[in-house]
């Protein structure tokens, strides 16, 4: 089957509702800037000092930077400026493909992320069906408000944030392709969010569940009856087609084409991809933060079978997961939307649902969900077997830790320190103590949002600095005084704050150098700087870090981005009764 990604695939998702509350600021957002080449070169030199293993290494890479700025750099930079002048966002297309859609390993662990939800208040139904139905109705209400432009836009003290990626939140799906995947959207211009259906998966069986009829979102009780019917009637395991979505993307492309070659299976694929979102009814019963995290992150593996991933469709951007003991959470697909919009969505959904005044609706219709059973060919049977082994091996290769501190952001702020910078320094110290005095194997990535710009996403904060290294060394030096350690800590955190602010202004290193490289023409030779060991080591992200805050997420996280790395998710927003910071660390 010859599926070709449409050249305009990203334009096929409807534009935001112009003039609405949600998207009122879109037309006034500035474009992502192109930093001055000299500024980026200076920041690069500074960031490489602690990465170089010797003075000789550092001096060599500095010479290459200077030569690049004087030779090939200006020409590439001029091309980048021209591209930025001609486009609304010079980075978007490149970043979609290089950052996500061209990535060929499994998105599970490597790209996908998860949020675990807190327990519902006692006034709500406590059964899994009630839990799923409440989430479904609240999410549909959020979807309706979003489509009508009633969702309050996000913003900071500096101003509004771009809301463009919200158009990829509902009614869409990533699909595999070669050499690049893409996303398809079933949303239509003028849709008011008063129609639609969801897909529910139980014991690997796909169900289409209508959640809006005649322009009205169904009541919680109407949705609950349908979901309870799924629990009651789905008593056996069905073929685990969902695990195919967790395969290597080239393998999944081949299996996807095999599925779609059957018209009946093609209809099921269309139903999944067009659904508002997915709810996976998982048979696991997590009881602690570690199991809760792993059950969301990659699902249970029992006797070598990835039973959790068989019951998922990891290409959907929104996938809620409800476990048999009522625990719940969320698994997100990362390619066209970062974590902050989905964290906000989950927060709003749970705030709505947990409010005693939440409108559970009064509709009374008796609907039966439609079971959609795959027609399994011998090739698909073999593919599932292969995918089972690969998924189980991937899940079993991961370690996961969870730590709660006894203090929160208020205690940190008493020292005049940014809680985020505090957490980042702790991560640096922990990493060095874990590895001992071994040579540094790479850098630390922290995401800085660039959503103050139109279609902005992220820039890399290069956390490893000379200042952070000096502080870490003092903490591991028994002869260092408390005063010296404090002075170095203050210097390290101040440097981190300045880098974070610069990243948010689009004044980083990595996106700029990436853009320059992309503008090399056929027949031109890339400057030796790009293959320098210090330069390449600095973007080998052995620590992939970031932070969000939600009062509803007792756990959340993602995996490493390089084979010898860590995914470090942390939360520093708690105070009062919680007084805690949350960490989930994952390593292959």
Protein Blocks (a to p, Z undefined) as FASTA:
>chain_A
ZZdddfklmmmpccddehiaklmmmmmpccdddddfklmmmmmmmmmmmmpgbfklmmmm
mmmmmmmmmmmmmmmmmmmmmmmmmpmblklmmmmmmmmmmpmbdfehjlmccddddddd
fkbcfbfklmmmmmmmmmmmmmmmmmnopaccdddfkbccdfklmmmmgopacddddfbd
cdddfbdehiaoiaccddddeehiacdddfbeehiacdfklmmmmmmmmmmmmmbccdfk
klmmmmcfklmmmmmmmmmmpmklmmmmmmmmmpmbdcdddfbdcfbfklmmmmmmnopa
eehiafklmmgcfkbmbdcdddfkopacddddfklocfklmmmmmmmmmmmmmpmklcgb
jadcddddddddddddfklmmmmmmmmmmmmmmmmmpccdddddfbdfklmmmnopafkl
mmmmmmmmmmmmmnomadcfbdcdddddfklpghiabdcddfbafklmmmmmmmmmmkbc
fklmmmmmmmmmmmmmmmmmmmmnopafklmmmmmmmmpcehiacdfklmgmklmmmmmc
fbacdddddfklmbgcdddfbfkbccddddfkbghjlopaddddddZZ
